[in-house]
Amino acid sequence: MSRKIAAFLVALGAFMIFEWINLGYNLADGHATSFYVVHGVLIAVNIVLGLVLMFLGVRALRVR
């Protein structure tokens, strides 16, 4: 994997984590419980994906 792609993965992972945490804080009150459950699952899955992307990018940067 090239350094550009590895750096892109790190940046994308960081952006995903920031964006989904920000979405979690900005959810307005007054929705049904199912709304919060679905969005909570989406947030959790995307944070995990962001961490995986960052891990792969950092690992690729350290190899070279």
ZIPE-V912425 format. One record per pair of residues at least 6 apart in sequence whose ideal C-beta (glycine too) atoms are under 8 Angstrom apart, sorted by the first residue. I is the first residue (numbers start at 1). J is the second residue. D is the distance in Angstrom with one decimal. If there is no record, write none. Layout:
BEGIN
I_J_D + I_J_D
END
This chain:
BEGIN
1_60_4.5 + 3_60_7.9 + 3_61_6.6 + 3_64_6.2 + 5_60_7.4 + 6_56_7.8 + 6_57_4.7 + 6_58_7.8 + 6_60_3.7 + 6_61_4.7 + 6_64_7.9 + 7_57_6.7 + 7_61_6.9 + 8_57_7.3 + 9_53_4.9 + 9_54_7.0 + 9_56_5.6 + 9_57_3.2 + 9_60_7.2 + 10_53_7.6 + 10_54_5.4 + 10_57_3.7 + 10_58_6.0 + 10_61_7.1 + 11_57_7.9 + 12_50_7.6 + 12_53_5.6 + 12_57_7.9 + 13_49_7.9 + 13_50_4.3 + 13_51_6.6 + 13_52_7.4 + 13_53_3.6 + 13_54_3.4 + 13_55_7.8 + 13_57_6.5 + 14_50_7.2 + 14_54_6.3 + 15_50_7.7 + 16_46_5.8 + 16_47_7.4 + 16_49_6.6 + 16_50_3.5 + 16_53_7.0 + 17_47_5.6 + 17_50_4.2 + 17_51_7.0 + 17_54_7.7 + 20_42_7.6 + 20_43_4.8 + 20_46_4.6 + 20_47_5.6 + 20_50_7.2 + 21_43_7.5 + 21_47_7.1 + 23_39_7.5 + 23_43_6.6 + 24_39_7.5 + 24_40_7.7 + 24_43_5.0 + 27_36_7.0 + 27_39_6.2
END
